[in-house]
Every structure is written in C-alpha cells, then in structure tokens.
Amino acid sequence: MSTHAVPVEKYHGTGNDFLVVDAGEGVGDRSAFARAYCDRETGVAADTVDGPIDGAGEHGDATDDAADSAGRRGADGVLFLEIGERYRPTRVVMTLVQPDGSTAAMCGNGARVVARWAHDRTGDHEFMIDTQAGTRRAIVSPDGTEVTIEMGVPRFDPTSVPVDRDEPLVEEAIEGLTVTAVDTGVPHAVSFLDGGRDDPDGIDAVDLDAVAPPVRHADVFPQGANVNLAAVVDAGGEGEDGRDDPAVIDQRTFERGVEGETRSCGTGAVAIAAVARRLGLIDGDTAVTRPPGGELRITVPDDDHATLTGPVAREFSGRVAADPR
Ligand SMILES: N[C@@H](CCC[C@H](N)C(=O)O)C(=O)O
C-alpha cells in the first residue's frame, strides 16, 4: 500500500470543479482516489489538504461566478495530466476519472481546466490536449482567465452516440422526456422545454434528479448518457446592427459518472447548441448557454468543429495521501 503524499490543485470552469494531479505522481488506484476525494461530504476542501494552500482569487483570476462555485468540498472529477513540453504547441494527455470511479472519454470544462493548468505551468497560450475522444486544440486568453476548446464535430449517427437505433434519435419520447441524442465526445440526451430560468414553471421547476436517471440508464443508450434540459430564451440571429447575435439558452445537466446535476457541463453545452441548430430552434451558429455556474459561449458551424469558450478559475493547492484508505 502506497502512503506517499501527492500534490493536488483545484480548479473550476463555470462551477464544474476538478482536482488536478500530475500523472507521474504514482497514484496506484485512480478510481479509489477519485471516489474518495471527489465525495461532496467527505472529499477534499481547501482546509483538509496538507501543505501550501493558495486562496481562491489569489492569482487575480476569480470570476463573477466563483463566489458560488469555488470552495465546495469534493469535485466533479480528477484530471490526471501528463505534459509534453518538447512538442510545439505543448501537448497534454488528459484522463478524467469521475466520482463513481469511471473514466470519461472527453470533458469540455475539464479540457478548459487542463489548458489553464498547463498555461499556469508554462506561460504558453496554445495547447494540444490528447483525450480518448481525440486531440483538441485549446487557446488560453491573453490574461489567462478564459479558455476556448475546439470540440470536434457533433455527431448524431447512431453508431457514434451510441444509440440502439438504425437512424438518429431525434425528438423521441424516452422515459418521459422528448429527447435528441448527440455525441460531443461523450453521449448526450438533450430535451428542450418551454420555459427558461425566469419562468416559475420552466426549466428550474423540474426535479432533474428524479427525471434524469431513467433516461441516463435507458436501454436505447448502451453506454448510458448525460441528460440535459434546455430552454431557448433568445433565438439569436441578425441584430439591429446587422451582425449576428448569439442565441441564449438556459441549461441544466445531469452527468453520467457524477450521477447527479453539475453546475456546468461543456460537452452538454455543445450538445444543446448542436441540437438547437438541428431542430431549427436558433438562428445562426453561435449560442450562449447559461448553466447554473455561469455562461459558456459555443459555436456550431455546419460540418466543422464546434468551439467552447468560458472562464476558468484556480481555487487552491495542497497534498493528499496517494492511497486514501
Ligand atoms: N463535465 C464534463 C463531462 C464529463 C463526462 C461525462 N460525465 C460523461 O461521463 O460522459 C464536460 O464539461 O463536458
């Protein structure tokens, strides 16, 4: 049994929060590590780690949403990262282990955190991130507080999602929700509702922890699915100045692997924008989604890779036992 201490850092992207561990630190059982330290009641917090601790915002990177999103015990996953500085741009191999011990092929907000973590180490602003869903280019803003990820082309074909169908699953009744299925690196089910966050009977009136699990585990999704509720607040399109305004869409996501609602989901935001465009619910190919933890900007051009942009904040660092038992 290994008892050595491992340096950890905590970051969040619009409230989707992650512990970051250098893959070379020798964590033997990554699933057990993630299950223990991500736990929302008994997991890692700034005052439970040993060693040097930096306060949130110390680096001038606290975002407007940080007050709500920073400082929570536990996390939505552990990012094990291997940095390859001999490449140009610098490459980072990313592995996300989730609170249930499973590994996710892709994570949009996680990839944004990876780029910011790599920027904090190298000062670079461009990175290639190797995920199990493919290599993704990341750009960190000049002040380091915002990251854009190229997210690949959203795929609706049944083999890619995957769904147990011969044709794409579009606006089909699944376990009480009207669902469209899309792959944005991981499988997503997207259901559009009529009312947004400002509507007392809208998206926030839904008991997501009750309605999502039957869809997440439905037979039609052989690998399960993340479940998104969305509501178009503004369809966007040409503004008074002749330029395209982004659509505005309220978002809630129940995540596979977390097995609960998260404050934000990047692959979910791209999935929502892609489905909105496919269903003709928005004008143009840009959208702002509004999950509970902040705002994300998405582009979903036809037949080209989508992009995801939003803030990333660093919370604290310290050391934890490699073996949490
Ligand atoms: N929070 C992530 C998605 C992580 C993966 C997901 N839970 C799954 O298992 O498919 C994001 O920001 O994209």
The ligand as an ORCA input file, in Angstrom:
! r2SCAN-3c Opt
* xyz 0 1
  N     -18.449     17.711    -17.222
  C     -18.000     17.291    -18.471
  C     -18.491     15.976    -18.990
  C     -17.779     14.807    -18.299
  C     -18.098     13.466    -18.872
  C     -19.464     12.956    -18.557
  N     -19.809     12.994    -17.178
  C     -19.599     11.520    -19.087
  O     -19.328     10.533    -18.374
  O     -19.977     11.374    -20.241
  C     -17.999     18.397    -19.501
  O     -17.790     19.565    -19.125
  O     -18.097     18.119    -20.683
*
